[in-house]
Amino acid sequence: MLLQRNKLGSVRPPKRCRSDMDNTSTSDIVIINGNSHPDLANMVAERMGIKNGGCSVFHKSNRETIVEISDSVRGKDIYIIQTGTKDANNNIMELLIMAYACKTSSARSIVGVIPYLPYSKQCKMRKRGCIVSKLLAKMMCTSGLTHIITMDLHQKEIQGFFDIPVDNLRASPFLLQYIQESIPDYRNSVIVARNPGVAKKANSYAERLRLGLAVIHGEQKETDADEVDGRYSPPPTSSNRQRTTSVSVGVPEHIVKVKPPLTIVGDVSGRIAIMVDDLIDDVQAFVAAAEMLKEHGACKIYVLATHGLLSSDAPRQLDESPIDEIVVTNTIPHEIQKLQCHKIKTIDISILIAEAIRRIHNKESMSYLFRNVTLED
């Protein structure tokens, strides 16, 4: 390398061309992953044109997690791809140990790429319980993570639990594209919310597709607001009333909720019913909703969701249900479930994650990923 001298005689380095800067920028990225979803990590690395970093994560005979990073991470930007699966506790420990290993190895930044955030449904206080997603956020921040990339959180307010930036990506553009391109005569469809809690998401889909909206309401509704959280305790009885000050007007008794019979608000007769949600895990509510849609004359039934956890015997129940097709993204691995149920279809979202990593690394705006409906390969 030739060194140039300025007028004062001091040595200055030669100017770097853009190609050198691009190569240096790419060499600063290291992608590693745990055991939760190695296929997704490899797909993201391939789309970015870089090699998956050398990281070995395994368990000892006593089930302790061991992390070994073979490549140097000093001064580099680390992206840890680790999603939540049915083995959520091991997924979390692997992520925390990998992040702490990178932190103690002097990594410049450590970004956790968590397509499905475990414990995201436990984001509200329960009776004699706690907000588990808040605890998980504190653990992630303490482990050394400096940024989080996730997708379709169960509640957007979970981002407030973190003391670090959180980018909550959306899978809806891919699902909307699937509806338009893969569902025949989708203009004859109606977007269905299986309970009033999903009505906001369903309404968003209906507005973008210029379709009608239907909401299932009744005794099958099992939203977070209906779970016991301790606020509906009975008023003091005669046995403990003597320990309190006697007043002429007591605390009014809380009126118990009585759910009406299962009904559908909206017309689905002779139309294609498309149920949307953020997560498919326990499918009993989806099956019950599909049976009711069939009774009301729906000709076809689709279920679209971002995360397909599909625990327990969900594939068998879906295969025996009147649901014609279940469409989920590959934020969670479900190859075994697809072998058990031929109705399950997968949409690849690795291009979205790869683009998010590239923009964060190059310090570009992330608003493009929320404005645009589709991404080109």
Buried (B, 14 or more C-beta within 10 A) or exposed (E): EEEEEEEEEEEEEEEEEEEEEEEEEEEBBBBBBBBBBBEBBBBBBEBBEBEBBEBEBEEEEEEEBEBEBEEEBEEBBBBBBBBBBBEBEBBBBBBBBBBBBBBEBEBEBBBBBBBBBBBBBBBBEBEEEEBBBBEBBEBBBEBBBBBBBBBBBBBEEBBEBBEBEBBBBBBBBBBBBBBEEEBEEBEBBBBBBBBBBBBEBBBBBBEBBEBBBBBBBBEBBBEBEEEEBEEEEEEEEEEEEEEEEEEEEEEEEEEEEEEEEBEBEBEBEEBBBBBBBBBBBBBEBBBBBBBBBBEBEBBBBBBBBBBBBBEEEBBEBBBEBBBBBBBBBBBBBBEEBBEBBEBBBBBEBBBBBBBBBBBBBEEEEBEEBEEEEEBEE
